[in-house]
Amino acid sequence: MTKQRLYVYSRRLLIIAAVVLIYVWAILGLPVIEIKETSMEVMGSIFSGLLQPDLDYIYDPAGEDLLRGLLDTLAIAFLGTVIAGFLCIPFSFMASSNIVKTRAIVGTNKFILSFIRVFPDIVLALLFIKAVGPGAFAGVLALGIGAVGMLGKLISESIEGVDLSAREALIATGGNPIKTFMFAIVPEVLPNFFSFIMYRLEVNVRAATVLGVIGAGGIGTPLIFALSVRDWERVGIILLGIIVMVTVIDIISGKIRARLT
């Protein structure tokens, strides 16, 4: 065995050993799993609620119901996605090294997008709840700001992968920077842009459900109330409504993205 192969094998063994040690350390740090005596009873009640949901809660003309909660959740996710779609555009282009040649500008915008991605949606929601109060507006702001990081990164990478030959051809024929940008860059990026937006909408629908649990509007609010009073039939119908809504959104979004790509 040559020295080079011995070095390669030794390095791989060290990496594998390090990964194994990390997993062992993480597992040993976990608390001992204890199953409470009431766990089976609670699980049985939840499954009973799923099998016998409160159908009267689906629509109630006189007050709060499932359909209103699902529509609020969908509206929060949609508005948050729209806000993120607009806000991410300037960051995406300024973070693309093939569009902006100044490294400082590109690096700064990449850092901003990375910094935004550090904060989970639930943390942003808690911050906005403190700033603007509980409700749907806090959820919209949390999803709108939080999605900028992910969308900006994906779109900037898509821009950096654009073939610039069409742009160079337009420049050679005397096209100004605005025309070359609109007719050479934008058409190449637009399908991926809408595809990423639809994917983010799927993510935001799920996130909006969770944010309602902490008071950021949507179906999560009545869900946490039903859980707190152990109204398992209402919990069951809310969970079934969330499952149906997310499934329908996934199917529609998947078909739209398939046509865009």
BAFI-3210 file (N, C-alpha, C; in Angstrom, 3 decimals, decimal comma, padded with zeros to 6 digits):
// residues 261
n [1|2|3|4|5|6|7|8|9|10|11|12|13|14|15|16|17|18|19|20|21|22|23|24|25|26|27|28|29|30|31|32|33|34|35|36|37|38|39|40|41|42|43|44|45|46|47|48|49|50|51|52|53|54|55|56|57|58|59|60|61|62|63|64|65|66|67|68|69|70|71|72|73|74|75|76|77|78|79|80|81|82|83|84|85|86|87|88|89|90|91|92|93|94|95|96|97|98|99|100|101|102|103|104|105|106|107|108|109|110|111|112|113|114|115|116|117|118|119|120|121|122|123|124|125|126|127|128|129|130|131|132|133|134|135|136|137|138|139|140|141|142|143|144|145|146|147|148|149|150|151|152|153|154|155|156|157|158|159|160|161|162|163|164|165|166|167|168|169|170|171|172|173|174|175|176|177|178|179|180|181|182|183|184|185|186|187|188|189|190|191|192|193|194|195|196|197|198|199|200|201|202|203|204|205|206|207|208|209|210|211|212|213|214|215|216|217|218|219|220|221|222|223|224|225|226|227|228|229|230|231|232|233|234|235|236|237|238|239|240|241|242|243|244|245|246|247|248|249|250|251|252|253|254|255|256|257|258|259|260|261]
n.u [000,849|000,619|001,964|000,206|-002,319|-002,532|-002,692|-005,151|-006,981|-006,552|-007,460|-010,169|-010,965|-010,590|-012,495|-014,869|-014,706|-014,876|-017,484|-018,998|-018,367|-019,529|-022,253|-022,583|-021,998|-024,126|-026,355|-025,902|-026,271|-028,987|-032,030|-033,356|-035,838|-039,093|-042,170|-045,252|-047,951|-050,398|-050,098|-050,927|-053,641|-054,136|-053,248|-055,075|-057,418|-056,920|-056,814|-059,392|-060,764|-059,985|-061,270|-063,877|-064,717|-065,611|-068,048|-069,812|-068,291|-067,178|-068,477|-069,840|-072,210|-072,628|-070,320|-066,842|-065,213|-064,061|-063,554|-063,166|-060,868|-059,007|-058,999|-057,953|-055,396|-054,422|-054,511|-052,629|-050,292|-050,207|-050,054|-047,681|-045,890|-046,104|-045,102|-042,460|-041,649|-041,484|-039,635|-037,300|-036,240|-034,466|-032,292|-031,550|-030,520|-028,447|-026,829|-025,713|-022,926|-022,328|-023,812|-023,513|-020,474|-018,966|-017,331|-017,731|-020,386|-021,777|-020,927|-021,928|-024,720|-025,112|-024,406|-026,470|-028,709|-028,020|-027,966|-030,667|-031,744|-030,931|-032,745|-035,452|-038,879|-040,708|-039,378|-039,126|-041,839|-042,517|-041,034|-042,313|-044,872|-044,466|-043,854|-046,001|-048,215|-050,378|-051,840|-052,976|-051,444|-048,880|-048,076|-048,029|-045,960|-043,808|-043,569|-043,223|-040,808|-039,075|-038,970|-037,490|-034,737|-034,343|-035,566|-034,148|-031,532|-031,873|-032,809|-030,723|-028,672|-029,789|-029,720|-026,971|-026,399|-027,262|-027,098|-025,099|-024,809|-026,840|-027,194|-024,710|-024,843|-026,915|-025,721|-023,657|-025,077|-025,778|-027,569|-028,980|-028,171|-030,562|-032,391|-030,979|-030,939|-033,690|-034,524|-032,705|-031,809|-033,975|-036,100|-034,837|-034,640|-037,183|-039,011|-037,842|-038,024|-040,841|-041,343|-039,863|-041,273|-043,790|-043,046|-042,190|-044,615|-045,943|-044,380|-044,878|-047,601|-047,666|-046,045|-047,573|-049,648|-048,385|-047,493|-049,814|-050,259|-048,760|-050,016|-050,079|-052,166|-054,509|-055,307|-054,011|-054,463|-057,224|-056,709|-054,782|-056,296|-058,325|-056,803|-055,905|-058,206|-058,815|-060,585|-061,113|-062,572|-062,913|-060,229|-059,628|-061,165|-059,984|-057,323|-057,779|-058,785|-056,489|-054,772|-056,135|-056,114|-053,318|-052,579|-054,072|-052,984|-050,337|-050,674|-051,762|-049,730|-047,575|-048,366|-048,404|-045,709|-044,564|-045,354|-044,067|-041,345]
n.v [-001,200|002,142|005,310|007,384|006,140|005,018|007,337|008,352|006,331|006,432|008,988|008,754|006,836|008,303|010,320|008,790|007,701|010,048|010,917|008,781|009,027|011,514|010,913|008,994|010,571|012,391|010,696|009,665|011,961|012,351|012,474|009,921|007,927|008,017|006,498|007,731|006,864|007,716|007,991|006,142|006,330|008,987|008,920|007,087|008,593|010,677|009,293|008,339|010,733|011,427|009,436|009,913|012,686|016,135|017,059|019,168|021,386|022,085|024,036|026,946|029,245|031,187|031,692|030,990|028,637|025,625|026,039|028,822|029,085|027,562|029,025|031,447|030,573|029,813|032,306|033,756|032,314|032,728|035,567|036,028|034,663|036,166|038,662|037,898|037,074|039,501|040,980|039,468|039,753|042,060|041,430|038,931|039,398|041,185|039,548|037,891|036,827|036,938|038,993|041,317|042,826|043,763|042,652|043,216|044,098|041,813|039,936|041,136|041,036|038,266|037,575|038,852|037,382|034,865|035,473|036,030|033,505|032,198|032,504|030,722|030,312|030,354|031,737|034,286|034,845|035,044|037,331|039,260|039,126|040,293|042,803|043,788|042,706|039,873|037,781|037,522|039,285|039,352|036,749|036,855|038,723|037,336|035,015|036,257|037,770|035,768|033,958|035,248|034,804|032,069|032,003|034,060|032,980|030,626|031,728|033,467|031,623|030,363|032,491|032,834|030,584|031,116|031,197|033,450|034,123|035,112|037,629|038,795|038,827|040,670|042,951|043,253|044,014|046,545|046,936|048,464|048,433|047,991|046,847|044,555|043,249|042,811|041,251|039,206|038,119|038,027|036,390|033,887|033,330|033,487|031,126|029,393|031,086|031,330|028,660|028,241|029,993|028,737|026,394|027,462|028,433|026,069|025,298|027,462|027,187|024,966|026,011|028,209|026,960|025,963|028,330|029,484|028,255|029,615|031,989|033,474|033,708|031,973|028,433|027,139|028,347|027,761|025,030|024,661|025,558|023,634|021,391|022,095|021,961|019,386|018,559|016,228|015,426|017,792|018,411|016,293|016,883|019,274|018,490|016,719|018,545|020,133|018,236|017,633|020,179|020,735|018,584|019,056|021,537|020,734|019,003|020,708|022,665|021,038|020,239|022,717|023,496|021,459|022,133|024,526|023,917]
n.w [000,000|-000,929|000,289|-000,214|-000,529|002,017|003,522|002,602|003,406|006,168|006,759|006,085|007,986|010,331|010,005|009,981|012,559|014,074|013,431|014,463|017,194|017,720|017,357|019,392|021,642|021,448|021,777|024,345|025,770|025,782|027,651|029,851|028,429|029,446|029,824|030,534|032,763|031,894|029,205|027,201|027,515|026,753|024,081|023,070|023,359|021,551|019,074|019,113|018,877|016,282|014,851|015,493|014,754|015,511|013,716|013,600|013,949|011,574|010,002|011,216|011,260|013,187|014,603|015,422|013,315|011,601|008,834|008,630|010,168|008,651|006,274|007,220|007,926|005,405|004,137|005,650|005,023|002,244|001,932|003,336|001,660|-000,697|000,153|000,792|-001,747|-003,174|-001,627|-001,749|-004,280|-004,955|-003,228|-004,217|-006,814|-006,229|-004,810|-006,615|-008,261|-010,976|-011,962|-010,371|-010,018|-007,949|-005,214|-002,514|-002,322|-003,218|-001,284|001,056|000,665|000,445|003,043|004,457|003,583|004,584|007,309|007,833|007,444|009,682|011,777|013,039|011,906|014,008|016,013|014,874|014,730|017,450|018,084|016,454|017,509|019,982|019,027|017,361|018,456|019,262|016,690|013,232|011,690|012,790|012,183|009,370|008,919|010,092|008,473|006,018|006,254|007,149|005,001|003,086|003,231|002,435|-000,147|-001,436|-001,488|-003,075|-005,498|-006,198|-006,659|-008,850|-010,668|-010,922|-012,356|-014,905|-018,454|-020,006|-022,647|-024,318|-023,227|-023,762|-026,535|-026,974|-025,910|-027,732|-029,974|-029,347|-027,268|-024,350|-020,765|-019,266|-021,093|-021,873|-019,449|-018,947|-021,137|-021,449|-018,993|-017,101|-018,380|-018,276|-015,597|-014,554|-014,684|-012,712|-010,536|-010,031|-009,519|-007,148|-005,512|-005,355|-004,065|-001,633|-000,718|-000,062|002,143|003,846|004,393|006,088|008,117|008,984|010,265|012,536|013,725|014,624|017,021|018,919|018,984|016,636|014,847|012,610|012,132|014,138|016,607|017,594|017,723|019,779|021,908|021,958|022,568|025,106|026,681|026,337|024,351|022,415|020,165|018,752|018,342|016,642|014,275|013,528|013,014|010,887|009,027|008,616|007,483|005,080|003,834|003,548|001,925|-000,435|-001,210|-001,683|-003,882|-005,874|-006,023|-006,791|-009,389|-010,694|-010,460|-011,961|-014,530|-014,858|-014,898]
ca.u [000,000|001,417|001,737|-000,974|-003,506|-002,573|-003,166|-006,579|-007,709|-006,462|-008,335|-011,556|-011,224|-010,708|-013,790|-015,900|-014,613|-015,382|-018,952|-019,527|-018,232|-020,536|-023,553|-022,587|-022,093|-025,486|-027,296|-025,687|-026,767|-030,445|-032,601|-033,960|-037,217|-040,045|-043,548|-046,162|-049,063|-051,558|-049,760|-051,790|-054,999|-054,181|-053,162|-056,367|-058,401|-056,628|-057,261|-060,855|-061,214|-059,798|-062,274|-065,197|-064,487|-066,743|-068,442|-070,534|-067,320|-066,708|-069,009|-070,769|-072,487|-072,704|-069,048|-065,584|-065,339|-062,884|-063,309|-062,585|-059,493|-058,171|-058,857|-057,007|-054,061|-054,033|-054,274|-051,348|-049,222|-050,176|-049,537|-046,269|-045,137|-046,082|-044,151|-041,110|-041,330|-041,070|-038,453|-036,093|-035,748|-033,212|-031,209|-031,123|-029,676|-027,228|-026,004|-025,263|-021,599|-022,250|-024,558|-022,813|-019,041|-018,323|-017,350|-018,252|-021,851|-022,211|-020,698|-022,844|-026,075|-025,093|-024,412|-027,816|-029,588|-027,643|-028,365|-032,116|-032,050|-030,569|-033,877|-036,625|-040,122|-041,382|-038,676|-039,561|-043,231|-042,500|-040,558|-043,337|-045,989|-044,100|-043,791|-047,288|-049,305|-050,786|-052,794|-052,538|-050,443|-047,573|-047,748|-047,681|-044,626|-042,815|-043,363|-042,720|-039,391|-038,309|-038,802|-036,584|-033,420|-034,327|-035,873|-033,033|-030,412|-032,193|-032,909|-029,382|-027,958|-030,358|-029,203|-025,556|-026,321|-027,841|-026,196|-025,028|-024,528|-027,880|-026,900|-023,560|-025,285|-027,657|-024,757|-022,917|-025,933|-026,022|-028,621|-028,600|-028,199|-031,919|-032,963|-030,281|-031,376|-035,087|-034,767|-031,720|-031,667|-035,270|-036,790|-034,151|-034,809|-038,599|-039,614|-037,337|-038,553|-042,206|-041,262|-039,433|-042,367|-044,796|-042,495|-042,210|-046,006|-046,202|-043,717|-045,540|-048,891|-047,376|-045,518|-048,662|-050,396|-047,624|-047,406|-051,061|-050,189|-048,173|-050,805|-049,860|-053,312|-054,663|-055,988|-053,269|-055,022|-058,265|-056,147|-054,163|-057,376|-058,985|-055,890|-055,815|-059,411|-058,946|-061,740|-060,444|-063,357|-062,567|-058,846|-059,661|-061,649|-058,986|-056,202|-058,219|-058,842|-055,114|-054,260|-056,764|-055,637|-051,922|-052,533|-054,574|-051,978|-049,191|-051,031|-051,882|-048,406|-046,749|-048,753|-047,971|-044,243|-044,235|-045,550|-043,095|-040,006]
ca.v [000,000|003,359|006,293|008,189|005,361|004,910|008,625|008,459|005,417|006,931|010,152|008,280|006,205|009,363|010,983|007,867|007,630|011,309|010,913|007,817|009,619|012,576|010,263|008,390|011,674|012,949|009,724|009,607|013,196|012,369|011,997|008,584|007,983|007,465|006,484|007,988|005,933|008,242|008,189|005,312|006,875|010,203|008,506|006,494|009,677|011,391|008,469|008,322|011,995|011,376|008,532|010,487|014,138|017,033|017,544|020,435|022,480|022,391|025,353|027,497|030,622|032,119|031,934|030,422|027,273|025,068|026,646|030,149|028,907|027,113|030,153|032,377|029,978|029,919|033,724|034,119|031,712|033,355|036,932|035,936|034,267|037,309|039,632|037,356|037,070|040,847|041,436|038,697|040,037|042,850|040,700|037,825|039,901|041,785|038,472|037,068|037,310|037,174|040,216|042,384|042,500|044,240|041,558|043,687|044,106|040,411|039,326|041,714|040,510|036,853|037,530|039,219|036,238|033,823|035,937|035,865|032,069|031,690|032,575|029,915|031,077|030,495|032,793|035,549|035,071|035,530|038,713|040,134|039,169|041,323|044,114|044,249|042,059|038,574|037,832|037,096|040,200|038,880|035,562|037,269|039,333|036,304|034,181|037,082|038,081|034,532|033,273|036,006|034,169|030,865|032,343|034,834|032,080|029,764|032,511|033,959|030,494|030,191|033,576|032,561|029,504|031,555|031,330|034,877|034,338|035,986|038,981|039,294|039,105|041,930|044,035|043,419|044,714|047,903|046,999|049,105|047,493|047,653|045,914|043,271|042,605|042,394|040,278|038,121|037,521|037,764|035,206|032,661|033,113|033,544|029,821|028,937|031,992|030,920|027,327|028,415|030,643|027,721|025,509|028,181|028,500|024,803|025,359|028,466|026,661|024,148|026,882|029,040|026,118|025,893|029,659|029,768|027,693|030,612|033,218|034,243|033,568|030,734|027,292|026,668|028,907|026,871|023,705|024,640|025,673|022,327|020,493|022,477|021,501|017,965|018,329|015,414|015,406|019,012|018,214|015,384|017,534|020,271|017,769|016,232|019,705|020,510|017,204|017,823|021,435|020,588|017,640|019,739|022,535|020,012|018,486|021,842|023,256|020,105|020,310|024,013|023,463|020,563|022,859|025,622|023,412]
ca.w [000,000|-001,026|001,340|-000,543|-000,180|003,470|004,019|002,283|004,284|007,539|006,877|006,097|009,285|011,326|009,805|010,444|014,015|014,622|013,285|015,430|018,525|017,849|017,555|020,732|022,592|021,379|022,342|025,798|026,368|025,822|028,919|029,807|027,950|030,395|029,342|031,637|032,880|031,163|027,795|026,363|027,598|025,935|022,681|022,718|023,222|020,302|017,955|019,169|018,309|014,833|014,282|015,745|014,805|015,753|012,390|013,730|013,987|010,218|009,630|012,207|010,818|014,300|015,287|014,908|012,822|010,958|007,523|008,834|010,627|007,538|005,350|007,844|007,791|003,997|003,842|006,280|004,228|000,924|002,054|003,699|000,470|-001,616|000,704|000,620|-003,169|-003,587|-000,897|-002,065|-005,639|-004,986|-002,567|-005,084|-007,898|-005,686|-004,263|-007,746|-008,649|-012,411|-012,261|-009,653|-010,045|-006,719|-004,237|-001,229|-002,408|-003,283|000,019|002,041|000,448|000,821|004,502|004,913|003,344|005,548|008,636|007,952|007,532|011,015|012,695|012,691|011,768|015,301|016,750|014,272|015,122|018,833|018,055|015,885|018,454|020,959|018,371|016,822|019,159|018,702|015,595|011,905|011,140|013,253|011,402|008,001|008,962|010,392|007,287|004,927|006,473|007,278|003,715|002,220|003,234|001,611|-001,542|-001,975|-001,756|-004,211|-006,728|-006,551|-007,254|-010,182|-011,507|-011,194|-013,339|-016,182|-019,597|-020,343|-024,074|-024,875|-022,762|-024,515|-027,906|-026,972|-025,700|-028,986|-030,935|-028,879|-026,259|-023,095|-019,638|-018,825|-022,068|-021,778|-018,208|-019,044|-022,196|-021,438|-017,668|-016,461|-018,903|-017,864|-014,152|-014,174|-014,333|-011,416|-009,513|-009,684|-008,927|-005,755|-004,795|-005,067|-003,029|-000,355|-000,279|000,634|003,452|004,674|004,853|007,277|009,167|009,502|011,206|013,794|014,333|015,321|018,373|019,823|018,937|015,411|013,969|011,872|012,725|015,304|017,847|018,129|017,993|021,104|022,881|022,047|023,282|026,522|027,384|026,005|023,474|021,401|018,927|018,015|017,903|015,496|013,056|013,135|012,404|009,575|008,139|008,264|006,567|003,764|003,246|003,145|000,799|-001,631|-001,602|-002,242|-005,210|-006,795|-006,192|-007,571|-010,798|-011,228|-010,606|-013,063|-015,784|-014,950|-015,156]
c.u [000,889|001,064|000,481|-002,259|-003,649|-003,096|-004,674|-007,400|-007,695|-007,397|-009,804|-011,910|-011,387|-012,054|-014,925|-015,905|-015,170|-016,909|-019,587|-019,464|-019,261|-021,909|-023,646|-022,741|-023,506|-026,492|-027,154|-026,213|-028,275|-030,949|-033,219|-035,427|-038,131|-041,451|-044,476|-047,323|-050,265|-051,293|-050,690|-053,221|-055,146|-054,133|-054,466|-057,437|-058,198|-057,117|-058,788|-061,434|-061,056|-060,864|-063,687|-065,073|-065,772|-067,141|-069,194|-069,586|-066,835|-067,193|-070,045|-071,034|-072,422|-071,367|-067,864|-065,807|-064,070|-062,553|-062,691|-061,124|-058,553|-057,957|-057,898|-055,576|-053,555|-053,729|-052,941|-050,192|-049,082|-049,586|-048,065|-045,400|-045,021|-045,074|-042,716|-040,696|-040,859|-039,755|-037,182|-035,482|-034,475|-032,043|-030,659|-030,173|-028,373|-026,312|-025,475|-023,956|-021,478|-023,019|-023,855|-021,347|-018,306|-018,452|-017,959|-019,782|-022,390|-022,068|-021,646|-024,244|-026,155|-025,129|-025,801|-028,777|-029,293|-028,098|-029,865|-032,477|-031,714|-031,792|-035,013|-037,886|-040,782|-040,709|-039,071|-040,991|-043,308|-042,044|-041,634|-044,585|-045,720|-044,165|-045,169|-048,480|-049,683|-051,820|-052,168|-051,436|-049,034|-047,140|-047,335|-046,274|-043,546|-042,527|-042,786|-041,241|-038,555|-038,046|-037,830|-035,226|-033,347|-034,555|-034,719|-031,849|-030,678|-032,212|-031,542|-028,543|-028,484|-029,851|-027,750|-025,376|-026,879|-026,753|-026,227|-024,744|-025,565|-027,642|-025,745|-023,934|-026,046|-026,730|-023,992|-023,738|-026,320|-027,124|-028,128|-028,735|-029,595|-032,547|-032,283|-030,697|-032,784|-035,290|-033,784|-031,645|-033,019|-035,993|-036,146|-034,453|-036,276|-039,214|-039,143|-037,878|-039,947|-042,232|-040,854|-040,540|-043,440|-044,308|-042,534|-043,628|-046,393|-045,617|-044,451|-046,899|-048,688|-046,909|-046,622|-049,518|-049,713|-047,615|-048,687|-051,068|-049,647|-048,886|-050,628|-050,971|-053,386|-055,297|-055,266|-053,838|-056,171|-057,759|-055,545|-055,216|-058,077|-058,112|-055,860|-057,021|-059,713|-060,257|-061,242|-061,232|-063,060|-061,119|-058,815|-060,097|-060,671|-057,796|-056,574|-058,302|-057,463|-054,537|-054,823|-056,222|-054,209|-051,797|-052,985|-053,561|-050,772|-049,477|-051,082|-050,518|-047,499|-047,073|-048,307|-046,461|-043,808|-044,395|-044,529|-041,706|-039,956]
c.v [001,258|004,325|007,119|007,452|005,226|006,205|008,774|007,580|005,906|008,115|009,736|007,637|007,242|010,078|010,100|007,776|008,893|011,360|009,977|008,388|010,725|011,982|009,658|009,461|012,258|012,001|009,648|010,856|013,279|011,893|010,619|008,712|007,282|007,586|006,656|007,012|006,386|008,373|007,410|005,829|008,117|009,851|007,888|007,552|010,446|010,599|008,352|009,605|012,045|010,511|009,070|012,011|014,917|017,683|018,869|021,634|022,877|023,767|025,768|028,951|031,639|032,430|031,291|028,983|026,864|025,775|028,032|030,036|028,470|028,232|031,201|031,871|030,108|031,364|034,187|033,587|032,401|034,763|036,937|035,566|035,411|038,359|039,159|037,363|038,420|041,263|040,714|039,076|040,890|042,123|039,599|038,307|040,501|040,750|037,541|037,633|037,565|038,422|041,424|041,986|042,975|043,179|041,985|043,661|042,681|039,746|039,834|041,141|039,011|036,703|037,857|038,045|035,099|034,193|035,749|034,393|031,484|031,588|031,669|030,782|031,329|031,579|034,164|035,871|035,601|036,994|039,661|040,188|040,215|042,718|044,641|043,620|040,740|038,744|037,462|037,989|039,781|037,649|035,896|037,856|038,281|035,444|034,990|037,395|036,803|033,830|033,994|035,322|032,971|031,188|033,115|033,958|031,226|030,542|033,046|032,842|030,206|031,257|033,311|031,423|029,860|031,641|032,781|035,146|035,256|037,442|039,588|039,621|040,422|043,116|044,320|044,161|046,112|048,038|047,651|048,113|047,072|046,632|044,551|042,513|042,030|041,261|039,116|037,398|037,098|036,545|033,884|032,307|032,935|032,175|029,293|029,799|031,559|029,524|027,403|029,058|029,624|026,749|026,195|028,319|027,217|024,832|026,324|028,002|025,810|025,036|027,732|028,259|026,078|027,254|030,033|029,268|028,716|031,962|034,065|034,019|032,212|029,622|026,771|027,161|028,065|025,459|023,650|024,807|024,334|021,315|020,807|022,010|020,038|017,655|017,542|015,338|016,642|018,957|017,347|016,068|018,598|019,598|017,235|017,376|020,144|019,522|017,394|019,078|021,298|019,658|018,298|020,768|021,856|019,526|019,613|022,451|022,357|020,161|021,628|024,021|022,539|021,246|023,977|025,123|022,616]
c.w [000,000|000,099|001,085|-000,172|001,330|004,087|003,794|003,221|005,729|007,748|006,917|007,439|010,388|011,226|010,323|011,963|014,664|014,560|014,301|016,847|018,750|018,107|018,955|021,793|022,629|022,031|023,859|026,499|026,446|027,181|028,751|029,420|028,948|029,824|030,536|031,610|032,051|029,663|026,880|026,371|026,720|024,454|022,206|022,517|021,920|019,101|017,926|018,589|016,803|014,166|014,463|015,861|015,025|014,427|012,460|013,702|012,590|009,777|010,655|011,833|011,953|014,952|014,616|014,448|012,090|009,652|007,664|009,285|009,516|006,531|005,909|007,697|006,365|003,621|004,431|005,450|002,876|000,990|002,442|002,514|-000,526|-001,138|000,497|-000,850|-003,670|-002,921|-001,322|-003,413|-005,621|-004,329|-003,469|-006,165|-007,369|-005,037|-005,354|-008,298|-010,147|-012,851|-011,645|-009,527|-008,791|-005,639|-002,905|-001,220|-002,409|-001,920|001,081|001,902|000,750|002,340|005,056|004,744|004,311|006,953|008,846|008,130|008,900|011,916|012,223|012,641|013,118|016,146|016,196|014,672|016,548|018,903|017,537|016,762|019,529|020,343|017,980|017,514|018,510|017,594|014,269|011,338|011,550|012,478|009,981|007,969|009,200|009,169|006,134|005,059|006,497|005,962|002,793|002,121|002,318|000,135|-002,177|-002,334|-002,995|-005,524|-007,144|-007,174|-008,654|-011,145|-011,888|-012,190|-014,701|-017,251|-020,083|-021,814|-024,719|-024,460|-023,546|-025,957|-027,985|-026,766|-026,988|-030,039|-030,478|-027,855|-024,973|-021,937|-019,208|-019,774|-022,008|-020,521|-018,356|-020,048|-022,202|-020,103|-017,095|-017,047|-018,497|-016,408|-013,765|-013,863|-012,987|-010,278|-009,073|-009,067|-007,458|-004,922|-004,423|-003,999|-001,664|000,175|000,454|002,040|004,380|005,176|006,104|008,438|009,791|010,488|012,560|014,497|015,064|016,747|019,363|019,711|017,714|014,388|013,298|012,696|013,959|016,621|018,391|018,415|019,393|022,192|023,070|022,784|024,774|027,323|027,088|025,273|022,264|020,097|018,081|017,514|016,656|014,214|012,583|012,450|011,031|008,572|007,689|007,258|005,165|003,090|002,735|001,942|-000,496|-002,137|-002,242|-003,659|-006,235|-007,080|-007,024|-009,055|-011,435|-011,450|-011,735|-014,409|-015,964|-015,328|-016,447]
res [m|t|k|q|r|l|y|v|y|s|r|r|l|l|i|i|a|a|v|v|l|i|y|v|w|a|i|l|g|l|p|v|i|e|i|k|e|t|s|m|e|v|m|g|s|i|f|s|g|l|l|q|p|d|l|d|y|i|y|d|p|a|g|e|d|l|l|r|g|l|l|d|t|l|a|i|a|f|l|g|t|v|i|a|g|f|l|c|i|p|f|s|f|m|a|s|s|n|i|v|k|t|r|a|i|v|g|t|n|k|f|i|l|s|f|i|r|v|f|p|d|i|v|l|a|l|l|f|i|k|a|v|g|p|g|a|f|a|g|v|l|a|l|g|i|g|a|v|g|m|l|g|k|l|i|s|e|s|i|e|g|v|d|l|s|a|r|e|a|l|i|a|t|g|g|n|p|i|k|t|f|m|f|a|i|v|p|e|v|l|p|n|f|f|s|f|i|m|y|r|l|e|v|n|v|r|a|a|t|v|l|g|v|i|g|a|g|g|i|g|t|p|l|i|f|a|l|s|v|r|d|w|e|r|v|g|i|i|l|l|g|i|i|v|m|v|t|v|i|d|i|i|s|g|k|i|r|a|r|l|t]
***
